[in-house]
Amino acid sequence: MITGIGVVAPTGVGTDNWWRATLEGRNGIRTITRFDASQYPVTLAGEVDGFEPGEHVDQRLMVQTDRWTWMALAATQMALDDAGFSPSDHEPSRMSVITASSSGGNEFGQREIQNLWGKGPIFVGAYQSIAWFYAATTGQISIKYGMKGECGVVVAEGAGGLEALAQSSRAIRRGIDAVVSGGTEAPIGPYALVCQLQSGALSEEADPADAYRPFDKRANGYVMGEGGAILLVENLRSARERGAPHIYAEIAGYAATNGPCHYTSGAADGDPLRRAIARALERAHTSADEIDVVFADAAGTHAADVAEARALRESLGNRGAEVPVTAPKTMVGRLYAGGAPLDVAAALLAMRDGRLPPTINVDDLADGCDLNFVRDGDLRTEVNTALVTARGFGGFNSALVLRRPADDG
């Protein structure tokens, strides 16, 4: 069960701020301010405004870690507070941390490499060996809260966040009481942008309203973003025994496949994603008729969008044209490993509030993308079961089924 949510996103720091902006359809994509991007073909990103790391992270730890870890530490405390969970009250060996990362500590790593080539090796800090590393966030959360059960990090690009939650669910079944999971990213910097440009999938539009338009005839790529969500996953019995203030949803089913074709694209027919969805539904003992909403991956390129739409139509069968589909990431950009956890957070709050956030900037659906997108403001409807899809470069495909518990606590 998921009992706690913490969010640091381009449209809000803190779950309530972000959720309010999401329901209102606010666009958090804007011109890059973290560095001068005027020399690059890409000038837009989903930047997190109003995040003061010193309010969440001890100064001594800040100099040892990167921005993506700062955001994860902040979101972790938010999730624990939301769940009413105090780690000091629990056995350390029965608590775990399993997060996802796609790129690690970009800003920290670039600074130290600049020191290496500009000044010499003695100017490279000792913390370079850990701050850039994909597992840095998992390690720092584990150390801070004394979580000594099985820990790890998943590196599967955009699909990694769902896999981290799936591994958390497996850990619960093996006897762990609580797992801090999810993911954040901080990919906005000169070196990080150069790496991302090689995919050829980033939008080069200068207007935020034109840049990220998945499933639209004018789709031209995606916009990168930073931030994400951290979630607390718990054993249902343990959560009820300690009196958890709320139990958002059950991780009911998960599946992953791989469809390697090219390092930046998956199978054009969408079949690997379709198989992941089918297996997730099967493992959740759920039929397509029970799905109330789909939170789509929304890659933002025509071929990938058509492939996802096909996979969803074939998976949902006769209801493929009527099940509401939404992609709130159009407001923040693709957050890589942080994107799917943020979609999961949106699905959880949609269950709680009976409101589906909109997909913005999608005006004219492309051929082959004829799904029932939530576009004109938020949609009020009861949500008991949600499907979240995610894909990553390298052919990764994942699907997660969330279900409202019979007794939501």
Steps between C-alpha positions, in 0.01 A plus 500: 500500500611856435449715810710812443567747218774762466536720191758745369396600148516791253142595583534484877715409796287293735220264406212741555660783300584269211160329497313830497706623205456169322121503525501857372713402199783744570795473263830482689714484187695819431832638373798346679642722775745265673761579234528692173347266244502751213774305320294180500215398267292419810414793727198376702471278806280424795700666777408478867442852632487591865705204622737609777723200575623653825147466638512123451866391504775560755775725365767237563307251290430752225870531415521122467202448270333619181174683437310182407583354843396821675159481336464132590591565864240778515233284337583208731433706811174621344395140431585387853311795648202429276497137613551588867797265492792551739797277403640512854194307618575203274755222475779621265537165325131503406520832312642539149576760233457417130511795260553557128746723317584561136795735513627549856666816622546702181577843644741368762676281245541778244649733760758245610594406142551869423732519800689194377569637153525866595705482820626146553415181690567640847206736450251215459306454823484170680121490473515475119536125550149476643297816426459428127426131551152365420469346846595817688140592580413153626811500716446845649134429586600169658771666710282792611209286618687187609329275247708183492284251313557410136576814301574572136464720196339432162650645182249455217451859380133604497379152598718483810259671738234231456759222534617653828144482632469141379821405679368674810186287482715187474701610803176537698404144406839381626440644845597869484250729673562826312691616192587853388468492122452709187754729338619849417721647229703819444602483132513874425858608435742547209658155509169326575326682214772404252451136601124524452527668162650184355160329516355733238170489691511837679274777378680803358195727518546827689137544607393285799153462348647344186784293640357187661186380323478121526237326283444826311548554125760760591699270727866597471675329790498529876631751752731390781406575859634463852354378827270206561324323786592279794242258634478287814403139433383298801378164608123537546499328837782721632335815367171421670664395826682831530189696399615643166288812433415381149566211264493638147510187288628150454778418254284234341699391196817578309680372193794602283621405154776608267466577130853595390506651151719809533647659810260794476184321391293194571294275277294698251199272535474550877482124559757485786303767691176317426646182647614687812149640548338160447727335756451778753122461471531124532718524810256748651211260428341795323319518167520787255137579586607598853753766396364846581790710368833466323799721579689482171874504440459768228840495331423802282628363168253390237624142462519435874160659565332291232663186640372576850151584378487171312619308806233663715218441252592134462540455876170665591301323231146627450554775757811634325313800362323596823741453792633845604869544417711780639862616492552767766873490424417740213510768772844412637688318224637148508681453829662172398517278813298760692215512248323171565499545880345843446233339283439245775459785750243657265314171472488463879358849546254446216368201696480707817329803344312352204667747263714425194761759403504620139745452216596848378611625156341207318252659260482291184553128545735336253384211285524181702476683834122498532469442875269668751742761633409725793565840345241760599577552867497232767239225476295406806443127516538214746834323472545156651760350268769680303756392242835680474732438205864599460771444243871571482775524242638157427161339449386492863123469551314485829141502621362534851145441624388690810181410683312677776492272804165361609548683829699818434571551868 
